[in-house]
Amino acid sequence: MDLFLQQLVNGLSLGALYALIAVGYTVVYGIVQLINFAHGEIFMVGAFGAYTTWMLMGAPASLSVGIALGVVLPAMLLGGIVTSVTVALLMERLAYRPLRSAPRLAPLISAIGISIALQEAVRLFYGRIPGFPDSRRAIPFPVIEGITGRTVQFGGLTIQYSALFTLGALAVCTVLLWWFVNKTRMGRAMQATSQDADTSRLMGINVDRAIATAFAVGAALAAVAGLAHGLRYNNIDPLMGFLSGLKAFTAAVLGGIGNINGAVVGGLTLGVVEAMATTFIPGQFGSSAWKDVWAFVLLILVLVFRPQGLLGAKVVDRA
Amino acid sequence: MTAHAHGASAHPAAGRETGAPASGLLQARDVTMQFGGLTAVNQVSLDIHRGEILGLIGPNGAGKTTFFNCLTGMYPPTSGSVLLDGQVLPPKPRKVAAAGVSRTFQNIRLFHNMTALENVMVARYCRTRTNALDAIFRLPRHRREEVETREVSQRWLEFVGLGHTTDLLSRNLPYGDQRRLEIARALALEPKLLLLDEPTAGMNPQETREAEELIQRIRGLDIAVLVIEHDMRFIFSLCDRVVCLVRGEVLVEGTPAEVQHDPRVIEAYIGGSVDLPNAAPAPEASLAHLQPSNPVLEMPPNAANPILGARRRRGDHDA
């Protein structure tokens, strides 16, 4: 039972990471019906943005907990968000907007191209900046005093602080996102655009800006995930966006693509399934090498038996 | 003010003319819209005065809705130009909307997954200014504007008699209320010119009378109204002037009395194509005697919309 609860906690914190990324897929899909396959790279770029911010601050190590959590961590978070959002906006402007009226395959191929370009750009050039570590290998993520390596004992459970950080970040982001989408002018513009872009234009909405905002919102959450990933795994690398992005996409489909709550539920579900599969499936099939297999088996099962996802995909109304 | 089918004088296409007559609000100059080899709208020129109700009639396929789309920037005219207050309207729907032209749709196009109030609030987008950053940092400006948007939108709901529907999802509203909600949304844009595309389609006589009364009240706000309608009694009792469009060209323009007795108009509606008893118009024949449920005059049920289709049949005019 303790093992079950422990794996539940582990699964939820892993799932929170997926969920933060999955929201980006779902928000963009909801508004332009595009699977932004470069979103995993936006997550990776966010992690590198956070790391770069730390380097630019002079790579401060062994600080007091107060400064680490009050100054360094927020600065890294902000740096990551700014980097991710900038890259996402450029990507939308240069790679997707020109293809908005093209056949749907075109932006998809464009997305794959952008994805590879970003991976390679970071892999090949990041380490060339004087004083920066070689990015062709995994880069050790900075130690943040007060989070890195710390755990809390709760009953028989061991919970890492980084897991608490991820879960807390997901909770805060979900609430903020709900508020932004439902209670602000720009959020309403996004909703209207996702329901009927032409009518939105006729009602005076700047549809281009609404779409760009959707990309920016997804990128900001991906950057939070990038930082959380660094804290959790203690290293980052240019290829980290590939598998995480794929998993998050799975989570978005699992919850019902286009549905923001679905992305959160889907992410958490996927994390828990992975954690449980590696623990309770006997023999070699339960080894951690198989956990990705179970994640995608789940995707296939959902696509076969409940293609609209757990919470139902946002069906575009065509009156 | 004349409306003529053929541009007698050679207007420079898309010429940037200024200096509208004092009472002129909108001027369409030789507007032509071609789709491939099809000329849907052919050199239509017409003026709309401030605070007037202008009716646009014509058999199916006459180009009325296409002309609407030219006015709102959805279709940039193949040639010709549209001026509002002496300024050439840009061929971008959202800029036309911001300039003061808004519309409703023949097939209701509300944002179905939003509440009635939110639908109206969407149209306030281009009359408000707060951006995503104002919202995120919860500046007082944002909160003030949000409250104001809500209040203004609620007043427009009350103006059309939907004050009680604030928090209802628009897709759950009765059909007639959905039509009025579209009008409230269009009004919230603060237009100078309101385009109504078949505002009484599918309404019963009682609802039609209410719509007529509502349009009169809109005129009272010094908003000009251009209305497409197939219900001739509605058009002739409501409008100050009526323009009859046939095969993309202005056939007749004049007061309701002039237009409804014009033999060319009567012929355009009943001439040739449909077998009617006494097809030859009697001397006192007038369009007002033609029933709106006449197959020539009534749009076919919209097959794409089961609700609308059913409503149309149920709501067929009984008189």
Chai-1 contact restraints between the chains, C-beta under 6 A:
chainA,res_idxA,chainB,res_idxB,connection_type,confidence,min_distance_angstrom,max_distance_angstrom,comment,restraint_id
A,T184,B,A135,contact,1.0,0.0,6.0,A-B,restraint_1
A,R185,B,T128,contact,1.0,0.0,6.0,A-B,restraint_2
A,R185,B,T130,contact,1.0,0.0,6.0,A-B,restraint_3
A,M186,B,A132,contact,1.0,0.0,6.0,A-B,restraint_4
A,R188,B,M121,contact,1.0,0.0,6.0,A-B,restraint_5
A,R188,B,V122,contact,1.0,0.0,6.0,A-B,restraint_6
A,A189,B,Y125,contact,1.0,0.0,6.0,A-B,restraint_7
A,A192,B,F111,contact,1.0,0.0,6.0,A-B,restraint_8
A,A192,B,V122,contact,1.0,0.0,6.0,A-B,restraint_9
A,Q195,B,F111,contact,1.0,0.0,6.0,A-B,restraint_10
A,D196,B,R109,contact,1.0,0.0,6.0,A-B,restraint_11
A,T199,B,R109,contact,1.0,0.0,6.0,A-B,restraint_12
A,R201,B,P93,contact,1.0,0.0,6.0,A-B,restraint_13
A,R201,B,R94,contact,1.0,0.0,6.0,A-B,restraint_14
A,L202,B,T72,contact,1.0,0.0,6.0,A-B,restraint_15
A,L202,B,P93,contact,1.0,0.0,6.0,A-B,restraint_16
A,L202,B,A97,contact,1.0,0.0,6.0,A-B,restraint_17
A,M203,B,V122,contact,1.0,0.0,6.0,A-B,restraint_18
A,M203,B,A123,contact,1.0,0.0,6.0,A-B,restraint_19
A,G204,B,R94,contact,1.0,0.0,6.0,A-B,restraint_20
A,G204,B,A97,contact,1.0,0.0,6.0,A-B,restraint_21
A,G204,B,A98,contact,1.0,0.0,6.0,A-B,restraint_22
A,G204,B,Y125,contact,1.0,0.0,6.0,A-B,restraint_23
A,G204,B,C126,contact,1.0,0.0,6.0,A-B,restraint_24
A,G204,B,L189,contact,1.0,0.0,6.0,A-B,restraint_25
A,I205,B,Y125,contact,1.0,0.0,6.0,A-B,restraint_26
A,N206,B,R94,contact,1.0,0.0,6.0,A-B,restraint_27
A,T213,B,A132,contact,1.0,0.0,6.0,A-B,restraint_28
A,D317,B,H112,contact,1.0,0.0,6.0,A-B,restraint_29
A,A319,B,I108,contact,1.0,0.0,6.0,A-B,restraint_30
A,A319,B,N305,contact,1.0,0.0,6.0,A-B,restraint_31
